[in-house]
Amino acid sequence: MEAVVTQMVSHFEEVIMQLRHMLPKNTATAQAIDRHESWERIAMKAIGDGYVESADRLVRSVEMCLRRSA
């Protein structure tokens, strides 16, 4: 079970880094990712930047990416 969680976290981080490469560097979301802020803070910055409507929606999007790659 722990190995599965570790793999999911690793993939989640990979998805976030892929997202980062698509963002302009002056956005709060990109800066939060670059500072390795918590996922909650990154989600809040993404909302503030207008990339997602809610933190829940960001989590669901990432979960879909994780499921597709599993």
MIKOLVEX-46024 format. One record per atom (N, C-alpha, C): residue in one letter; x, y, z. Coordinates in steps of 0.1 Angstrom, whole numbers, padded with zeros to 4 digits, always signed. Layout:
N
aXYZ;...
This chain:
70
m+0008-0012+0000;m+0000+0000+0000;m+0009+0013+0000;e+0019+0012+0008;e+0028+0024+0009;e+0035+0027-0004;a+0038+0016-0011;a+0045+0018-0025;a+0035+0025-0035;v+0022+0021-0034;v+0012+0027-0043;v+0011+0042-0040;v+0010+0045-0027;v+0009+0059-0023;v+0021+0067-0028;t+0033+0062-0026;t+0045+0068-0030;t+0045+0070-0045;q+0041+0060-0053;q+0040+0062-0067;q+0030+0072-0071;m+0019+0073-0064;m+0008+0083-0068;m+0014+0097-0065;v+0020+0099-0054;v+0026+0112-0050;v+0036+0116-0060;s+0045+0107-0064;s+0055+0109-0074;s+0048+0114-0087;h+0038+0107-0091;h+0031+0110-0104;h+0024+0124-0103;f+0018+0126-0091;f+0012+0139-0089;f+0022+0150-0090;e+0034+0149-0085;e+0044+0159-0086;e+0048+0161-0100;e+0049+0150-0108;e+0052+0151-0122;e+0042+0158-0130;v+0029+0156-0127;v+0018+0163-0133;v+0019+0178-0130;i+0022+0181-0117;i+0023+0196-0113;i+0035+0202-0121;m+0046+0195-0122;m+0057+0200-0130;m+0054+0202-0144;q+0046+0193-0150;q+0042+0195-0164;q+0033+0208-0165;l+0025+0209-0156;l+0016+0221-0155;l+0025+0234-0154;r+0035+0233-0146;r+0044+0244-0144;r+0051+0249-0157;h+0054+0240-0165;h+0061+0243-0178;h+0052+0251-0187;m+0039+0250-0185;m+0029+0256-0194;m+0025+0270-0188;l+0029+0273-0176;l+0025+0286-0170;l+0036+0297-0172;p+0031+0309-0175;p+0041+0321-0175;p+0047+0322-0161;k+0060+0325-0161;k+0067+0325-0148;k+0063+0336-0139;n+0056+0346-0143;n+0052+0357-0134;n+0038+0354-0127;t+0032+0343-0130;t+0020+0340-0123;t+0022+0335-0109;a+0013+0337-0100;a+0014+0333-0086;a+0014+0317-0085;t+0007+0311-0094;t+0007+0296-0095;t+0021+0291-0098;a+0027+0296-0108;a+0041+0292-0112;a+0051+0295-0100;q+0050+0306-0094;q+0059+0310-0084;q+0057+0301-0072;a+0045+0297-0069;a+0042+0288-0058;a+0048+0274-0060;i+0047+0269-0073;i+0053+0256-0076;i+0068+0257-0075;d+0074+0268-0080;d+0088+0270-0079;d+0093+0270-0065;r+0085+0276-0056;r+0089+0276-0041;r+0086+0264-0034;h+0080+0254-0041;h+0076+0241-0035;h+0066+0243-0024;e+0057+0252-0026;e+0047+0254-0016;e+0037+0242-0015;s+0029+0241-0005;s+0020+0230-0003;s+0010+0230-0015;w+0005+0218-0017;w-0005+0216-0028;w-0017+0225-0026;e-0021+0227-0013;e-0032+0235-0010;e-0029+0250-0014;r-0017+0254-0012;r-0014+0268-0016;r-0013+0270-0031;i-0008+0259-0037;i-0007+0260-0052;i-0021+0260-0057;a-0030+0252-0052;a-0044+0252-0056;a-0050+0266-0054;m-0048+0272-0043;m-0054+0285-0041;m-0048+0296-0050;k-0035+0295-0054;k-0029+0304-0063;k-0035+0301-0077;a-0038+0289-0081;a-0044+0285-0094;a-0058+0291-0095;i-0065+0291-0084;i-0078+0297-0083;i-0077+0312-0085;g-0068+0318-0078;g-0066+0333-0079;g-0061+0337-0093;d-0053+0329-0099;d-0049+0332-0113;d-0059+0329-0123;g-0070+0322-0119;g-0081+0319-0129;g-0079+0307-0137;y-0070+0298-0132;y-0068+0285-0140;y-0079+0275-0136;v-0083+0275-0124;v-0094+0266-0120;v-0104+0273-0112;e-0116+0268-0111;e-0127+0275-0103;e-0126+0272-0088;s-0120+0260-0085;s-0120+0257-0071;s-0108+0247-0069;a-0104+0246-0056;a-0093+0237-0053;a-0098+0222-0055;d-0111+0220-0053;d-0116+0207-0055;d-0115+0203-0070;r-0117+0213-0079;r-0116+0210-0093;r-0102+0207-0097;l-0092+0214-0091;l-0078+0211-0094;l-0075+0197-0090;v-0079+0193-0078;v-0077+0179-0073;v-0083+0169-0082;r-0095+0171-0086;r-0102+0162-0095;r-0094+0161-0109;s-0089+0172-0114;s-0082+0172-0126;s-0069+0163-0125;v-0062+0165-0113;v-0050+0158-0111;v-0053+0143-0109;e-0064+0140-0102;e-0068+0126-0100;e-0071+0119-0114;m-0077+0126-0123;m-0080+0121-0136;m-0067+0118-0143;c-0057+0126-0142;c-0044+0124-0148;c-0037+0112-0142;l-0038+0110-0129;l-0033+0099-0122;l-0039+0086-0126;r-0052+0086-0128;r-0059+0074-0132;r-0056+0070-0146;r-0054+0079-0155;r-0051+0076-0169;r-0037+0070-0170;s-0028+0074-0161;s-0015+0068-0162;s-0013+0055-0155;a-0023+0052-0146;a-0021+0040-0138;a-0023+0027-0146;
